[in-house]
Amino acid sequence: MTSATTPPLGQKLTAMIKPCPRLLVVDDHSIHAQALLEIFQRDHDVIIASSGAQAFEICRSSLPDLIILDAVMPGTDGLEVCRKLKTDQDTKDIPVILLIAWDDPEAETKAMEAGAVDIITKPINPAIGRARVNAHLTLKAQSNLLQSLAFVDGLTGVANRHRFDEGLEAEWRRCRRLITPLALLMIDIDNFKKFNDCYGHLVGDACLQEVAAILKGQIGRSHDLLARYGGEKFVCLLPDIYFDGALKKAEAMVQAVRDRAMPHTASKTASVVTISMGVAVTIPGPDRQPNALVSIVEAQLHEAKRRGRNQVCGQELAGYFSNSLK
Ligand SMILES: [Mg+2]
């Protein structure tokens, strides 16, 4: 089994700070752009744009980690470019540092009002420029880390309950709009309380991590979501899959966990760790809420337990679009 320890936050943060962050420098004067290139090119991947229009084009093809933007440019000036970047869903979270003249105190206020995270005055002091850019890249990485932690189960590394609740609502709406099926799988480790009593909670944690890793290995598509529902329960949200396909997927999961042959001498079901699963599939209709799917899947999981565990029970929900279910 894998270790029950998770990497400390500091390590996670270091991993999130890229070794060579991508900086977009926007300045209409090539001499200024060149000076910025020389300051940052040693530790950063620097891209140069000479206008706001070019900056937007670059952002469309690949998002930079931070933007250094000249406030005074012909056409769309830096303040306007900054405002636009901050209203676009794709670019609003990229930190923007505005370059302003050292003798223009009003420009600083305007830069902050436009959504800049900081300013650097011209002529640039290279040490201050580097320090400010690095400080904001670190802050951004910290904010990304906090955001990701809010959706991740700390023990197993899969999505948490909060992420699942949001995913279920979103997929329900999407599948209803597209008239396509949505499958929900609920997974419970059999006799897990006995496992903890027998082997202790640290081994119990390692077992949860191992089962999460096995389940994760079984879901192949990027839009499938595996989450820890609580305790030794996991859920799996599979959009665009019909009942037969969802059952097959669930049976493969049950087998994969059993085949890993993690010893469980206290189990009443087998001498190894096993799981039971409920499956529910529907094409979401306007007359039903996502919770209906959760209730059915819980009942099916309960039925799998009642029939002796280490197996799958499933139900497809006849509903508004039931004729479309295949
Ligand atoms: Mg300029």
Boltz pocket constraint, residues with backbone or C-beta under 6 A from the ligand:
constraints:
  - pocket:
      binder: B
      contacts: [[A, 27], [A, 28], [A, 29], [A, 70], [A, 71], [A, 72], [A, 73]]
      max_distance: 6.0
